[in-house]
Amino acid sequence: MLQEDRFLKILEYISDKNTATFSQLKDVLGVSEGTVRRDLSKMEKSGMLKIVRGGVVSVKDDLSKQAFKMRSIEHREEKRNLAGALREIIVDGQAIAMNGGTTHIETAKYLAKNYTRLTIITNNLNAVETLKENKGFTVIITGGIHDPKENVLFGKQCINAILSYNVDIALLAVNAISLKNGITDFRLEEISILNAFMKSSRMSVVVADHSKFDRVACMNVCEIGAIDCIVTDGNITPNLLETYRAAGVRIITPTDKQGMK
């Protein structure tokens, strides 16, 4: 069972029971108690639960907020890794757009650390918290209706604000990539935001870790040919990389510069 699957099972269990012992979770997950303790330690650091003597207790968040926290730590190292590939396409002085999503938590950290002068338009309030620390950045928040589960802004006001700018590069964090189905996502309100960013930008770049490939989410964003390139981490398999490149998809990784051809 993958770590993120274990996290979700733990969240579902303690959401229903409010508390759980290490032994109970070991039986639910079918793993060792050591694995349970390591998982719980990571989840506590992200505010998803609280470890007490002998087990854990739930925190008073609804399951959808907990799911966002879980997504923020899924493939975190891969997300950090792929952010390093942004140096191949972004230069100081550009106007960059960023939508919502946990991948952009790591993207924002990379940009804030490695660039001195960028203009960034975003509806992602999690990213804003990091970006604002770089005093050389001009950070523009779109406005709109606040979604507390994803901590993003959406709605007509948000879309109109996005369309009022001319952006060099739109960095698009998405849920799923498929040669057949293109770019898809499960976030209802984010679909129109993604399309608005694409429309207002000279270059559309999907930013997604390797686990998002060959997946299909419930809502269509665009055909894969509508994007200019995909930035991903170095753990994408050579066979998958070759399959997508053979289909004409430009892919950039931190370790493979073929994506620049």
C-alpha positions in Angstrom: 0.0 0.0 0.0 1.4 3.4 -1.0 2.1 5.9 1.7 -0.6 8.3 0.5 -3.2 5.5 0.6 -2.2 4.7 4.2 -2.6 8.4 5.1 -6.1 8.4 3.7 -7.1 5.3 5.5 -5.8 6.7 8.8 -7.7 10.0 8.2 -10.9 8.1 7.4 -10.5 5.9 10.5 -9.9 8.6 13.0 -12.5 10.8 11.4 -15.0 8.1 12.2 -13.6 7.0 15.6 -12.0 10.3 16.8 -9.2 8.3 18.3 -7.1 5.2 17.4 -4.3 3.2 19.0 -1.1 2.2 17.2 -2.3 -1.4 17.4 -5.6 -0.6 15.8 -4.0 1.3 12.9 -1.5 -1.5 12.4 -4.4 -3.9 11.9 -6.3 -1.5 9.7 -3.3 -0.9 7.4 -1.8 -4.3 7.5 1.7 -2.9 8.2 4.2 -2.9 11.0 3.8 -0.7 14.0 7.0 1.0 13.1 5.5 2.0 9.7 2.4 3.3 11.5 4.5 5.4 13.8 6.5 6.9 10.9 3.4 7.7 9.0 1.8 9.3 12.1 4.8 11.5 12.7 4.7 12.9 9.2 0.9 13.5 9.5 1.3 15.3 12.9 3.9 17.6 11.5 1.4 18.7 8.8 -1.4 19.2 11.3 -3.5 16.3 10.2 -3.7 14.6 13.6 -2.2 14.7 17.1 -0.2 11.9 18.6 -1.0 11.1 22.3 0.1 8.4 24.7 -0.6 5.1 23.0 -2.1 6.4 19.8 -3.6 9.4 18.0 -6.6 11.7 18.2 -8.3 13.6 15.4 -8.0 17.4 14.9 -11.2 19.4 14.3 -10.9 19.8 10.5 -13.3 18.4 8.0 -12.1 15.5 5.8 -11.6 17.7 2.7 -9.2 20.0 4.5 -7.4 16.9 5.8 -7.2 15.6 2.2 -5.5 18.8 1.1 -2.9 18.5 3.9 -2.3 14.9 2.8 -1.8 16.0 -0.8 0.7 18.6 0.3 3.0 16.0 1.7 2.5 13.4 -1.1 5.5 13.2 -3.3 7.0 16.2 -1.6 10.5 15.4 -2.6 9.5 14.8 -6.2 7.7 18.2 -6.2 10.9 19.9 -4.9 12.9 18.0 -7.5 10.8 19.1 -10.4 10.8 22.7 -9.3 14.5 22.8 -10.0 13.8 22.2 -13.7 12.0 25.6 -13.8 15.5 27.2 -14.3 15.3 26.0 -17.9 12.3 28.2 -18.8 12.0 31.0 -16.3 14.3 34.1 -16.2 14.3 37.1 -14.0 12.1 39.9 -15.0 9.3 37.7 -16.4 5.6 37.8 -15.5 4.6 34.4 -14.1 1.1 33.0 -13.4 0.4 30.3 -10.8 -2.8 28.5 -10.1 -3.9 26.6 -7.0 -2.5 23.2 -5.9 0.0 21.7 -3.5 2.7 21.4 -6.1 2.9 25.2 -6.2 3.8 25.2 -2.5 7.2 23.8 -3.6 7.3 25.9 -6.8 6.9 29.1 -4.8 9.7 28.1 -2.5 12.0 27.5 -5.4 11.1 30.8 -7.1 11.5 32.8 -3.9 15.0 31.3 -3.3 16.4 31.4 -6.8 15.1 34.6 -8.4 15.4 38.2 -7.6 12.8 40.0 -9.8 9.5 38.4 -10.9 5.9 39.5 -11.3 3.6 36.7 -10.1 -0.1 36.7 -10.6 -1.9 34.0 -8.6 -5.1 32.8 -7.0 -3.1 30.5 -4.7 -2.9 32.0 -1.2 -0.6 29.2 0.1 1.9 30.3 -2.6 1.5 33.9 -1.6 2.7 33.2 1.9 6.0 32.1 0.5 6.3 34.5 -2.4 5.8 37.6 -0.3 9.0 36.9 1.6 11.0 37.9 -1.5 11.1 41.7 -1.5 12.1 41.8 -5.1 8.9 40.1 -6.3 5.7 41.9 -7.3 2.9 39.6 -6.2 -0.6 40.2 -7.6 -3.5 38.4 -6.0 -6.4 37.9 -8.3 -9.3 38.5 -5.9 -12.5 36.4 -6.0 -14.3 34.0 -3.7 -12.2 32.2 -1.1 -12.3 28.4 -1.1 -11.1 27.5 2.4 -10.5 23.8 1.6 -7.9 24.6 -1.1 -7.0 28.1 0.1 -7.5 29.6 -3.3 -9.6 32.2 -4.9 -12.1 31.5 -7.7 -15.2 32.9 -9.5 -16.0 35.5 -12.2 -14.0 38.2 -10.5 -10.9 36.0 -10.3 -11.2 35.0 -14.0 -11.7 38.7 -15.1 -8.6 39.7 -13.1 -6.5 36.9 -14.8 -7.7 37.9 -18.2 -6.6 41.6 -17.7 -2.9 40.6 -17.6 -0.5 39.6 -20.3 1.7 36.8 -18.8 5.0 35.3 -20.0 4.5 31.9 -18.5 1.6 30.2 -16.8 2.7 27.4 -14.4 -0.3 25.0 -14.2 -0.5 22.6 -11.4 -2.9 19.8 -12.5 -4.1 16.5 -11.2 -3.7 14.2 -14.2 -2.0 13.9 -17.6 -2.9 11.5 -20.4 -2.1 11.2 -24.1 -5.6 10.2 -24.9 -7.6 12.4 -22.5 -5.2 15.3 -22.2 -5.0 17.5 -19.1 -7.7 16.7 -16.5 -8.5 17.6 -12.9 -10.9 16.9 -10.1 -11.2 20.5 -8.8 -14.4 21.9 -10.2 -13.7 25.6 -9.6 -10.1 25.4 -10.8 -10.9 24.3 -14.4 -12.0 27.8 -15.5 -9.0 29.3 -13.7 -6.6 27.0 -15.5 -8.1 28.0 -18.9 -8.1 31.7 -18.0 -4.4 31.5 -17.2 -3.7 29.6 -20.4 -5.6 32.3 -22.4 -3.7 35.2 -20.8 -0.2 33.6 -21.1 2.3 33.4 -23.9 3.5 30.0 -22.8 1.5 27.3 -20.8 3.6 24.9 -18.7 2.1 22.0 -16.8 4.0 21.4 -13.5 3.3 17.9 -12.3 5.3 15.1 -10.5 5.7 11.7 -12.2 2.7 10.2 -10.4 0.3 12.4 -12.4 1.1 10.7 -15.8 -1.2 8.2 -17.4 -4.0 9.2 -15.1 -7.4 10.7 -15.9 -9.4 12.9 -13.5 -13.1 13.6 -13.8 -13.1 17.0 -15.6 -11.4 18.0 -18.8 -9.1 21.0 -18.9 -7.6 20.8 -22.4 -6.0 18.6 -25.0 -2.4 17.8 -24.4 -1.4 19.6 -27.6 -2.8 22.9 -26.1 0.1 23.1 -23.6 3.7 24.1 -24.5 5.6 21.7 -22.2 5.5 19.7 -19.1 7.9 20.1 -16.2 8.3 16.9 -14.0 10.7 15.3 -11.6 13.5 12.9 -12.4 11.6 9.8 -11.3 9.5 9.6 -14.4 10.4 6.2 -16.1 12.5 6.3 -19.3 9.7 4.3 -21.1 7.0 6.8 -20.1 9.2 9.7 -21.0 10.0 8.2 -24.4 6.3 7.5 -25.1 5.2 11.1 -24.4 8.1 12.6 -26.3 7.5 10.3 -29.3 3.9 11.7 -29.3 5.3 15.2 -29.6 5.0 16.3 -26.0 7.9 18.5 -24.8 9.0 17.3 -21.3 11.6 18.9 -19.1 13.1 17.2 -16.1 16.0 18.3 -13.8 18.2 15.5 -15.0 17.3 15.3 -18.7 17.9 18.2 -21.0 16.2 16.5 -24.0 13.1 18.4 -23.0 14.8 21.5 -24.3 15.0 20.2 -27.9 
